[in-house]
Amino acid sequence: MSKVSLSTLTKLKANGEKFAVLTAYDATFAQLISQAGIEVLLVGDSLGMVVQGRASTVPVTMSDMVYHVQSVSLGNQGSMVMADLPYMSYATTETALSNSAKLMQAGANMVKLEGGEWLTDTLYRLSERGIPVCAHIGLTPQSVDKIGGYHVQGRQQEDAAKLVKDALALQQAGADILLMECIPSTLAAEISKQLTIPTIGIGAGPDTDAQVLVLHDMLGIATDYAPKFVKNFLAETNSVQEAIKNYSEAVKAGTFPGPEHCYQN
Ligand code: KIV
């Protein structure tokens, strides 16, 4: 696979072709996942839960993220590396700029941050400075204590309208990709249709331009409860490589997620 860039993803969206995203936290898995043809490796702050054993992503620090981004970029074989800005690391535009620079220098090709319209000033500045950004809306795990749990978002008409408004404002402010987590499929489809930038979904139905899963969920090795949107791809094969390849192919063929993985209004 030739090196995946932002323009690769934009072209895939323009051609109506789907792409796959999977989390990676170390060099060995980064190599396996990129060799399987997954376009984007997400060094997610989910590492707080699946690698560090924490109860949420809140305790993850910038130095944790830098360490894992370095490891992933050493194993990567041509995928794009997207890295989460952890909790409070982008609370001001200035910290967003300096912390994004640290992740980019560690080997990321794009940063990801959680939030809606309030992020627009930060997005303008990052974009102006040439830092590619993915904005994450819907269920935003860094705000779990405010939201009160990992619940589906955007079911009420007013909340859905707010998410559409957020998505348009984030695109306008310079977001290069939008990630939507745990929202009804019809809402995610509507937002994807309205945006020109690629969209990635997790628990957001089949009509986004790409899908992402947490590696440990997709291999069925996460220890606690698996949300409805998760499929264990290792259950159908006895090879980790094959499971990752099957996930990539299912996303691109549009056969994952199925109706059983989706939320309705
Ligand atoms: O941290 C992460 O892995 C994520 C995904 C769940 C989208 O943000």
Boltz pocket constraint, residues with backbone or C-beta under 6 A from the ligand:
constraints:
  - pocket:
      binder: B
      contacts: [[A, 23], [A, 42], [A, 43], [A, 44], [A, 45], [A, 46], [A, 47], [A, 84], [A, 179], [A, 181], [A, 202], [A, 212], [A, 213], [A, 214]]
      max_distance: 6.0
